[in-house]
Amino acid sequence: MSSSSVKDAQTLDKNGQEIKSVGFQRFGFDCEVSLDSLRSLYLRSHYVVSASESQVQELDAKEEGHGHLTQGPNAYQSKSIFHPETQSISYTTLSRFAPVKLLPPSSRKRVLVTGGAGFVGSHLVDRLMLLGHEVTVLDNFFTGSKTTVSHWVGHPNFELVRHDVVEPFMIECDQIYHLACPASPPHYQFNAVKTIKTSFMGTLNMLGLAKRTKARFLISSTSEVYGDPEVHPQPEDYWGHVNPIGPRACYDEGKRVAETLTYGFHNQDGVDVRVARIFNTYGPRMNPHDGRVVSNFIVQALRGEDMTVYGDGKQTRSFQYIHDLIDGLIALMNSDESRPVNIGNGDEFTIGEFAELVREIVEKVQEEDGVKLERRVQIVYKPIPTDDPQKRRPDTTRAKNSLQWQPRWSVRMGLEEMVRYYKAKMSEGSM
């Protein structure tokens, strides 16, 4: 990739405007950060240098072609060296932490993020750290990974604690983002009883902490509370259509009872609560083996394998990019909206159309990077899983009115960034 094409790479929103920053200044809370600063934390090689033994002495930080979309501060990267011949890695600590805002004590929040080493949690942690807040991450690493937040370990504003939210936890904090729970079918079905226990006991413990510390509490609920909906699109006052004894019930009903518990503490004890019903989200750091449609399609296409569509491909989904979701979560936490709020993208695709879009973008990225394809990836159809919803699309009217929030990232632009992230992971041997 030539330096000029890197320099000219632009990220455009749905209206064709260039995206240079994410976040906003709203509700008395500034959460705007430069897109380059954020990308420097994830859209890069995990091992900055790949080298043979003979090259190690002369190497400095040489960025690979998959840094195509980053123009940001590479001085703040790890200088670890990957040895392809022996499939080994020589780790080092960060040269320097990425710059964070210097906030006065009156503006600096103490924020607890449960599940903060997961896909969504790690991006939220990045944003809160860059904004200058003090962040404590709780995670038991069942689906999360230390590598998603390792670039902050040792920072004076950051603390990482291995802890299962099923057990009580004591800390002083101002805000609690309760994200801890396996969220993909293979993970939440692995131990259905533990999933329900995490949803109930974990939420009970964190609400108890919020009550004691008078912290504001936000729970990440899910579009799964609507089940296989009979109303389309789904507004927040729709009660849902859920099978309480099906294979997905441990997650669906677990989140429903977590919402019940949250409003129990709100109504009975006056706890300040926020409920975010998150719809399908994708982006860098998604586990490539978690069974989600976006990661499945991209990984299969990059590996040259046929893409698997379950069912006839006519079922629909709407996909939002991770940065839009983080904007929505921070907006909800700092707003006065205590009712449940859908956070999702209204752009609806059939799964078949989405598979074709992913194939097109993967081919575009491979062509730009000079990768020759032996054959074109095909799309194959297999039987649909039990209780897989036919339609899923949010009614985001409440988010637009109460939070002044709406998605900015087009599905195409977000997919290209995610394809480059997975391609980077494959090239360095970590996937």
C-alpha positions as CSV (number, residue, x, y, z in Angstrom):
1,M,0.0,0.0,0.0
2,S,1.6,3.3,-1.0
3,S,1.9,6.1,1.5
4,S,-0.2,8.4,-0.7
5,S,-3.1,6.0,-0.7
6,V,-2.9,5.7,3.1
7,K,-2.9,9.4,3.4
8,D,-5.9,9.8,1.1
9,A,-7.9,7.1,2.8
10,Q,-11.1,8.7,4.1
11,T,-13.9,7.5,6.4
12,L,-17.2,8.8,5.2
13,D,-20.5,8.7,7.1
14,K,-24.0,7.9,5.7
15,N,-24.3,11.4,4.3
16,G,-20.9,11.4,2.6
17,Q,-19.3,13.6,5.3
18,E,-15.8,12.7,6.5
19,I,-15.6,11.2,10.0
20,K,-12.6,12.7,11.8
21,S,-13.8,12.1,15.4
22,V,-16.3,10.1,17.4
23,G,-18.4,11.1,20.3
24,F,-20.0,14.5,21.1
25,Q,-20.4,17.2,23.8
26,R,-23.8,16.7,25.2
27,F,-25.6,16.4,28.6
28,G,-22.7,18.2,30.3
29,F,-20.3,15.3,29.3
30,D,-17.6,15.7,26.6
31,C,-16.9,12.3,25.0
32,E,-15.4,13.4,21.7
33,V,-12.1,11.9,20.7
34,S,-10.1,11.9,17.4
35,L,-10.8,8.8,15.2
36,D,-7.0,8.4,14.5
37,S,-6.3,8.2,18.3
38,L,-8.9,5.6,18.8
39,R,-7.8,3.6,15.7
40,S,-4.2,3.5,16.9
41,L,-5.4,1.3,19.8
42,Y,-6.9,-1.4,17.7
43,L,-6.4,-1.1,13.9
44,R,-2.8,-2.0,13.9
45,S,-0.6,-5.1,14.1
46,H,-0.7,-6.6,17.6
47,Y,3.0,-7.4,17.1
48,V,4.3,-4.3,15.4
49,V,7.3,-6.0,13.8
50,S,7.6,-9.3,12.0
51,A,11.2,-10.4,11.6
52,S,13.6,-13.2,10.8
53,E,16.4,-13.7,13.4
54,S,18.9,-12.0,11.1
55,Q,16.7,-8.8,10.9
56,V,15.9,-8.3,14.5
57,Q,19.0,-6.1,15.3
58,E,18.2,-3.5,12.6
59,L,14.5,-3.3,13.1
60,D,12.6,-0.3,14.3
61,A,8.7,-0.1,14.4
62,K,7.8,-1.0,10.9
63,E,4.0,-0.8,10.3
64,E,2.5,-3.4,8.0
65,G,0.0,-2.6,5.1
66,H,-3.0,-3.4,7.3
67,G,-2.5,-0.1,9.0
68,H,-4.0,1.4,5.9
69,L,-6.7,3.3,7.8
70,T,-4.5,4.6,10.6
71,Q,-2.5,7.7,10.3
72,G,-2.2,8.2,14.0
73,P,0.4,8.1,16.8
74,N,2.5,5.0,16.2
75,A,4.9,6.2,18.9
76,Y,2.5,4.8,21.5
77,Q,2.6,1.2,20.1
78,S,4.1,-2.0,21.5
79,K,7.4,-2.9,19.9
80,S,6.9,-6.6,20.3
81,I,8.6,-8.8,17.6
82,F,6.9,-11.7,15.9
83,H,9.2,-14.5,14.5
84,P,7.3,-16.3,11.7
85,E,9.8,-19.1,11.3
86,T,9.3,-20.3,14.9
87,Q,5.8,-18.9,15.4
88,S,7.0,-17.2,18.6
89,I,6.6,-13.7,20.0
90,S,9.0,-11.5,21.9
91,Y,6.8,-9.2,24.1
92,T,7.7,-5.8,25.5
93,T,5.8,-3.2,27.4
94,L,4.4,-0.1,25.7
95,S,7.0,2.6,25.0
96,R,4.5,5.2,26.2
97,F,0.8,5.3,26.8
98,A,-1.5,7.0,24.4
99,P,-2.2,10.6,25.4
100,V,-5.3,11.0,27.6
101,K,-7.1,14.3,28.6
102,L,-6.0,15.9,31.8
103,L,-9.3,16.5,33.6
104,P,-9.8,18.5,36.9
105,P,-10.9,16.2,39.8
106,S,-14.4,17.8,39.6
107,S,-14.9,16.5,36.0
108,R,-13.1,13.2,36.3
109,K,-15.4,10.2,36.9
110,R,-14.6,6.9,38.6
111,V,-16.1,4.4,36.2
112,L,-16.6,0.7,36.7
113,V,-17.0,-1.4,33.6
114,T,-18.0,-5.0,34.1
115,G,-17.2,-7.2,31.1
116,G,-14.7,-4.5,30.2
117,A,-12.3,-6.9,28.4
118,G,-15.0,-8.1,26.0
119,F,-15.8,-6.8,22.5
120,V,-18.1,-3.9,23.5
121,G,-16.4,-3.3,26.9
122,S,-12.9,-2.8,25.5
123,H,-14.0,-0.1,23.1
124,L,-15.9,1.7,25.9
125,V,-12.8,1.5,28.1
126,D,-10.7,3.0,25.2
127,R,-13.1,5.9,24.9
128,L,-13.3,6.6,28.7
129,M,-9.5,6.3,29.1
130,L,-8.8,8.7,26.2
131,L,-11.3,11.1,27.8
132,G,-9.3,11.2,31.0
133,H,-11.5,9.3,33.4
134,E,-10.5,6.7,36.0
135,V,-11.6,3.2,34.8
136,T,-11.8,-0.1,36.6
137,V,-12.5,-3.2,34.5
138,L,-14.0,-6.3,36.0
139,D,-13.8,-9.5,33.9
140,N,-13.6,-13.2,34.4
141,F,-12.2,-13.7,30.9
142,F,-14.7,-16.4,29.9
143,T,-15.2,-14.7,26.6
144,G,-13.2,-11.5,27.1
145,S,-9.4,-11.3,26.7
146,K,-6.6,-9.4,28.4
147,T,-5.2,-8.4,25.1
148,T,-8.1,-6.1,24.3
149,V,-7.2,-3.8,27.2
150,S,-3.5,-4.7,27.7
151,H,-2.4,-1.4,26.2
152,W,-3.8,0.4,29.3
153,V,-2.3,-2.0,32.0
154,G,0.0,0.1,34.2
155,H,-1.7,3.4,33.4
156,P,-2.4,5.4,36.6
157,N,-6.0,5.9,35.6
158,F,-6.6,2.2,34.8
159,E,-7.2,-1.0,36.9
160,L,-7.9,-4.5,35.6
161,V,-9.4,-7.0,38.1
162,R,-10.1,-10.7,37.4
163,H,-13.5,-11.2,39.0
164,D,-16.8,-12.9,38.4
165,V,-19.8,-10.6,38.9
166,V,-21.7,-13.6,40.4
167,E,-19.6,-12.8,43.5
168,P,-20.1,-9.4,45.3
169,F,-17.5,-6.7,44.6
170,M,-16.8,-3.6,46.6
171,I,-15.4,-0.4,45.2
172,E,-16.1,3.4,45.2
173,C,-17.4,4.6,41.8
174,D,-19.6,7.3,40.2
175,Q,-20.8,5.3,37.2
176,I,-21.3,1.6,36.5
177,Y,-21.5,0.1,33.0
178,H,-22.8,-3.4,33.6
179,L,-21.9,-5.3,30.4
180,A,-20.8,-8.6,31.9
181,C,-22.6,-11.6,30.2
182,P,-21.7,-14.0,27.3
183,A,-23.6,-12.6,24.3
184,S,-23.2,-15.0,21.4
185,P,-25.2,-18.3,21.1
186,P,-22.2,-20.7,21.4
187,H,-20.9,-19.0,24.5
188,Y,-24.2,-18.4,26.4
189,Q,-25.4,-21.9,25.5
190,F,-22.2,-23.5,26.7
191,N,-23.4,-23.3,30.3
192,A,-27.1,-22.2,30.3
193,V,-27.4,-22.2,34.1
194,K,-24.3,-20.0,34.5
195,T,-25.6,-17.6,31.9
196,I,-28.9,-17.1,33.8
197,K,-26.9,-16.8,37.1
198,T,-24.7,-14.2,35.6
199,S,-27.7,-12.2,34.3
200,F,-29.5,-12.3,37.7
201,M,-26.8,-12.6,40.4
202,G,-24.4,-10.4,38.5
203,T,-27.0,-7.7,38.0
204,L,-28.1,-8.0,41.6
205,N,-24.6,-7.5,42.9
206,M,-23.9,-4.5,40.7
207,L,-27.2,-2.9,41.5
208,G,-26.4,-3.4,45.2
209,L,-23.1,-1.6,44.6
210,A,-24.8,1.2,42.8
211,K,-27.3,1.6,45.7
212,R,-24.4,1.7,48.3
213,T,-22.2,4.2,46.4
214,K,-25.1,6.2,44.8
215,A,-23.5,5.5,41.4
216,R,-25.5,5.8,38.2
217,F,-26.1,2.3,36.8
218,L,-26.4,1.3,33.1
219,I,-27.2,-2.3,32.0
220,S,-26.5,-3.5,28.5
221,S,-29.7,-5.4,27.7
222,T,-30.4,-6.7,24.2
223,S,-32.7,-6.9,21.3
224,E,-33.2,-10.6,22.3
225,V,-35.7,-9.4,24.9
226,Y,-38.1,-9.0,21.9
227,G,-37.5,-12.7,20.9
228,D,-38.8,-13.5,17.4
229,P,-40.9,-10.3,17.1
230,E,-44.4,-10.1,15.7
231,V,-44.0,-6.2,15.5
232,H,-41.6,-4.7,13.0
233,P,-39.6,-2.5,13.7
234,Q,-39.5,-3.1,17.5
235,P,-40.2,-0.1,19.7
236,E,-39.3,-0.1,23.4
237,D,-42.9,-0.6,24.5
238,Y,-43.2,-3.9,22.6
239,W,-43.2,-6.7,25.2
240,G,-41.7,-9.3,22.9
241,H,-42.4,-12.9,21.7
242,V,-40.0,-15.2,23.5
243,N,-39.8,-18.9,24.0
244,P,-39.0,-19.3,27.7
245,I,-37.8,-22.9,27.4
246,G,-35.9,-22.8,24.0
247,P,-32.1,-23.0,23.5
248,R,-31.8,-19.2,23.5
249,A,-34.0,-18.8,26.6
250,C,-31.1,-18.7,29.1
251,Y,-29.9,-15.4,27.5
252,D,-33.2,-13.9,26.4
253,E,-35.0,-14.5,29.7
254,G,-31.8,-13.8,31.7
255,K,-31.7,-10.3,30.2
256,R,-35.5,-9.8,30.7
257,V,-35.2,-10.6,34.4
258,A,-32.1,-8.4,34.7
259,E,-34.3,-5.5,33.4
260,T,-37.0,-6.4,35.9
261,L,-34.4,-6.3,38.7
262,T,-33.0,-3.0,37.5
263,Y,-36.4,-1.3,37.6
264,G,-37.1,-3.0,41.0
265,F,-34.0,-1.2,42.5
266,H,-35.1,2.0,40.7
267,N,-38.6,2.0,41.9
268,Q,-38.0,0.6,45.4
269,D,-34.6,2.1,46.3
270,G,-34.3,5.1,44.1
271,V,-31.2,3.8,42.2
272,D,-30.4,5.9,39.2
273,V,-30.7,3.4,36.3
274,R,-30.3,3.3,32.5
275,V,-31.3,0.4,30.2
276,A,-29.7,0.1,26.8
277,R,-31.3,-2.5,24.4
278,I,-28.4,-3.2,22.1
279,F,-29.1,-4.5,18.6
280,N,-26.6,-6.4,16.3
281,T,-23.2,-4.7,16.6
282,Y,-20.0,-5.5,14.8
283,G,-16.4,-4.1,14.7
284,P,-12.8,-4.9,15.5
285,R,-12.1,-7.2,18.5
286,M,-15.2,-9.3,17.8
287,N,-14.3,-12.9,18.6
288,P,-13.9,-14.6,15.1
289,H,-15.2,-17.9,16.5
290,D,-18.3,-16.7,18.4
291,G,-20.8,-17.7,15.8
292,R,-22.0,-14.2,14.9
293,V,-23.0,-13.7,11.3
294,V,-20.6,-10.7,10.6
295,S,-17.5,-12.4,11.9
296,N,-18.4,-15.8,10.3
297,F,-18.8,-14.2,6.9
298,I,-15.6,-12.1,7.0
299,V,-13.4,-14.9,8.3
300,Q,-14.7,-17.4,5.8
301,A,-14.3,-15.0,2.9
302,L,-10.7,-14.0,3.9
303,R,-9.8,-17.7,4.2
304,G,-11.2,-18.4,0.7
305,E,-13.9,-20.7,2.2
306,D,-17.5,-20.7,1.0
307,M,-19.7,-18.4,3.1
308,T,-22.4,-20.2,5.1
309,V,-25.9,-18.7,5.2
310,Y,-28.4,-20.5,7.5
311,G,-31.9,-20.8,6.1
312,D,-32.9,-19.3,2.8
313,G,-31.1,-16.0,3.4
314,K,-34.4,-14.1,3.5
315,Q,-34.3,-13.4,7.3
316,T,-33.3,-9.8,8.0
317,R,-30.9,-8.1,10.4
318,S,-29.7,-4.6,11.1
319,F,-26.1,-4.0,11.9
320,Q,-24.5,-1.0,13.7
321,Y,-20.8,-0.2,14.0
322,I,-19.1,-0.4,17.4
323,H,-18.3,3.4,17.5
324,D,-22.0,4.3,17.1
325,L,-22.9,1.9,19.9
326,I,-20.3,3.5,22.3
327,D,-21.6,7.0,21.4
328,G,-25.1,5.7,22.3
329,L,-24.1,4.1,25.6
330,I,-22.3,7.2,26.8
331,A,-25.1,9.5,25.7
332,L,-27.6,7.3,27.6
333,M,-25.5,7.1,30.7
334,N,-25.2,10.9,30.9
335,S,-28.7,11.8,29.8
336,D,-31.9,11.9,32.0
337,E,-33.6,9.1,30.1
338,S,-34.4,6.3,32.6
339,R,-36.7,4.3,30.3
340,P,-35.3,1.5,28.1
341,V,-33.7,2.8,24.9
342,N,-33.0,0.8,21.7
343,I,-29.5,1.4,20.4
344,G,-29.1,0.0,16.8
345,N,-29.0,0.8,13.1
346,G,-32.3,1.0,11.2
347,D,-30.6,-0.1,7.9
348,E,-32.0,-3.5,7.2
349,F,-30.4,-6.3,5.1
350,T,-31.4,-9.8,4.3
351,I,-28.7,-12.2,5.4
352,G,-28.2,-13.2,1.7
353,E,-27.7,-9.5,0.7
354,F,-25.3,-9.0,3.6
355,A,-23.2,-12.1,2.6
356,E,-22.8,-10.6,-0.9
357,L,-21.8,-7.2,0.5
358,V,-19.2,-8.8,2.7
359,R,-17.8,-10.8,-0.2
360,E,-17.6,-7.6,-2.3
361,I,-15.7,-5.7,0.4
362,V,-13.3,-8.6,1.1
363,E,-12.5,-8.8,-2.6
364,K,-11.9,-5.0,-2.7
365,V,-9.5,-5.1,0.2
366,Q,-7.6,-8.1,-1.2
367,E,-7.3,-6.4,-4.5
368,E,-6.0,-3.1,-2.9
369,D,-3.4,-5.2,-1.0
370,G,-2.4,-7.1,-4.1
371,V,-3.8,-10.5,-3.0
372,K,-4.6,-12.8,-6.0
373,L,-7.6,-15.0,-5.6
374,E,-7.6,-18.6,-6.8
375,R,-11.4,-18.7,-7.1
376,R,-14.3,-16.6,-6.1
377,V,-15.9,-17.5,-2.7
378,Q,-19.4,-19.0,-3.1
379,I,-22.4,-18.6,-0.8
380,V,-23.9,-21.9,0.5
381,Y,-27.2,-22.4,2.3
382,K,-27.7,-24.7,5.4
383,P,-30.7,-25.4,7.7
384,I,-31.7,-22.6,10.0
385,P,-31.1,-23.0,13.8
386,T,-34.0,-23.3,16.3
387,D,-35.7,-20.1,17.4
388,D,-33.6,-17.9,15.1
389,P,-35.6,-14.7,14.7
390,Q,-36.8,-13.9,11.1
391,K,-36.7,-10.1,11.5
392,R,-34.8,-7.8,13.8
393,R,-34.7,-4.0,13.3
394,P,-34.9,-1.3,16.0
395,D,-37.3,1.6,16.2
396,T,-34.8,4.2,17.4
397,T,-37.2,7.1,17.7
398,R,-36.6,7.4,21.5
399,A,-32.8,7.5,21.1
400,K,-33.1,10.2,18.4
401,N,-35.5,12.3,20.6
402,S,-34.1,11.8,24.1
403,L,-30.4,11.4,23.3
404,Q,-30.1,13.2,19.9
405,W,-28.3,10.0,18.9
406,Q,-28.4,8.3,15.5
407,P,-25.9,6.0,13.7
408,R,-23.2,7.8,11.6
409,W,-21.3,4.8,10.2
410,S,-22.5,3.2,7.0
411,V,-22.4,-0.6,7.1
412,R,-20.0,-0.6,4.1
413,M,-17.4,1.7,5.8
414,G,-17.5,-0.3,9.1
415,L,-17.2,-3.6,7.3
416,E,-14.0,-2.4,5.5
417,E,-12.4,-1.4,8.7
418,M,-13.3,-4.8,10.3
419,V,-12.1,-6.7,7.3
420,R,-8.7,-5.0,7.6
421,Y,-8.6,-5.8,11.3
422,Y,-9.2,-9.5,10.8
423,K,-6.7,-9.5,7.9
424,A,-4.1,-8.0,10.2
425,K,-4.8,-10.7,12.8
426,M,-4.4,-13.4,10.2
427,S,-1.2,-12.0,8.9
428,E,0.4,-11.9,12.3
429,G,-0.6,-15.5,13.1
430,S,-2.9,-14.6,16.1
431,M,-6.1,-15.9,14.4
